[in-house]
Amino acid sequence: MVDSSEDKQKILQQIQAILNQNTPLLPDSTLHDFVEANFRKGRQILHTIGGHLTPCYLFEPGIVIARAKTFKRAFQQNLPDTGFYFAMKSNNFLDVSKTILGCGFGLDVSSGAELETALELGADDIVFSGPGKTAQELDIAVVNHKKVVVLMDSLSEMKRLEKRAARIGKNIRAGVRLTTEPHGLWRKFGILKEDLQSFINESKRYGHIRLQGIQFHSSWNMGPERQIAFIKELGQTLASLTPEEREIIKFIDIGGGYWPEQGEWLQPGGTPQGVLRNAVFSASSALSLDGLSSSSSAAYPHYLNASTSIETFARELSSAICEHIQSLISCKICFEPGRLICNDSMHIILKVMDKKYDDLVITDGGTNAVGWERFETDYCPILNISRPAMTERECLITGSLCTPHDLWGYSYWGKEIHEGDLLMIPEQGAYTYSLRQNFIKALPQVISFP
Ligand SMILES: Cc1ncc(COP(=O)(O)O)c(C=O)c1O
């Protein structure tokens, strides 16, 4: 609620600051290299699947293996004792988890359903995190106590876990999640770090709980700065514990959230300025104000929110861990990467069903395949692998769902576009397949691509 002219002034200044920011452009050379490499892949895809199996997700297990190896190597070079857990929620296609288990990773699950799947896959090193775990979910963990560590989300959850464990007389290994942001929506996760000491002491009253560690997680890290800031705070919290309290901590799990090195590629509408412009446009049209127009999708540039290599993440995080944590306790450091492991391993393949105009086509699949309207804000190049060319052409590429938000993009790369052409949207493996929706159109099948 804006109730004073001072408040209004502040908001206007903030708006101006956002509008003054310049989101960097995606360099042409980066985009060209990406498109060229994927046209090469597209040729093999055409050869392997032909045009008969669209829409589909194409899964490349080799990419999961490569990313897993790089991730492990980066941290193992810097830290003596490490554990790696793939966050299943980022892509719950079974072969992704199967592949990563073969790379010496465990699994990070966030529900009873994911936990059961992990157990069925033969995982024997599982961390179970997430808020609001039910009695049934805790029971699965307790029954499988040799394979599962429960990362508790609250004091109340610890009480419930004790009750479930006591019921069948089993001890359960556990950790506690600390919240990294005490305000806003992220505060729903974990407990405040100020409450850690009393939590540890309370845990001693529970005969079946073996509290052994601490977890924290922050999402969407383009670099390690936020994680480092929390590691520093955690170090201060650990320093305030007694030696006996510190002694119980055998692992610290620093979660996931490592953005892939290529960074985030944005449509104009995905930049902070674009989001603001669109919000003002929606408000002005709701209020029937004249003189404002939405950001146009025509002749638009592509933007880059840059990220950092995993080697840099590993070097800087490890150095912070050594300085602030391992100077106080020697413990195992665990990781829960999701996006970084699976993002590049899945591609979406579509067929053009209907060419209405030169600048408007409809594909056989809809964006229920990814479950959200990502392409209005994220720039994901669409390659016409039936007519490759290193030229980007403006064209509204839409899916076949009965909603105007069913949009794949505003352009394609290729010579031309015609009915029957196959389109590839590379690197759609993170938070897409897991979010797919059984909405109007059938869900695409997955084809594994060696
Ligand atoms: C607790 C926890 N760990 C790990 C992850 C995986 O994060 P990312 O896929 O960004 O690496 C998430 C994602 O939300 C999470 O909530």
The ligand as a Tripos MOL2 file, in Angstrom:
@<TRIPOS>MOLECULE
LIG
   16    16     1     0     0
SMALL
NO_CHARGES

@<TRIPOS>ATOM
      1 C1         16.6330  -28.5290   -1.2870 C.3       1 LIG1
      2 C2         16.9960  -28.4300   -2.7160 C.ar      1 LIG1
      3 N1         18.1460  -29.0010   -3.1290 N.ar      1 LIG1
      4 C3         18.5230  -28.9660   -4.4220 C.ar      1 LIG1
      5 C4         17.7460  -28.3480   -5.3760 C.ar      1 LIG1
      6 C5         18.2100  -28.3300   -6.8040 C.3       1 LIG1
      7 O1         18.4770  -27.0490   -7.2410 O.3       1 LIG1
      8 P1         19.0640  -26.7960   -8.7000 P.3       1 LIG1
      9 O2         18.2850  -27.6160   -9.6350 O.co2     1 LIG1
     10 O3         18.8830  -25.3480   -8.9240 O.co2     1 LIG1
     11 O4         20.5170  -27.2140   -8.6550 O.co2     1 LIG1
     12 C6         16.5410  -27.7280   -4.9930 C.ar      1 LIG1
     13 C7         15.6980  -27.0420   -5.9710 C.2       1 LIG1
     14 O5         14.7520  -26.3760   -5.7250 O.2       1 LIG1
     15 C8         16.1620  -27.7720   -3.6290 C.ar      1 LIG1
     16 O6         15.0140  -27.2100   -3.2080 O.3       1 LIG1
@<TRIPOS>BOND
     1     1     2 1
     2     2     3 ar
     3     2    15 ar
     4     3     4 ar
     5     4     5 ar
     6     5     6 1
     7     5    12 ar
     8     6     7 1
     9     7     8 1
    10     8     9 2
    11     8    10 1
    12     8    11 1
    13    12    13 1
    14    12    15 ar
    15    13    14 2
    16    15    16 1
@<TRIPOS>SUBSTRUCTURE
     1 LIG1         1 GROUP 0 **** ****
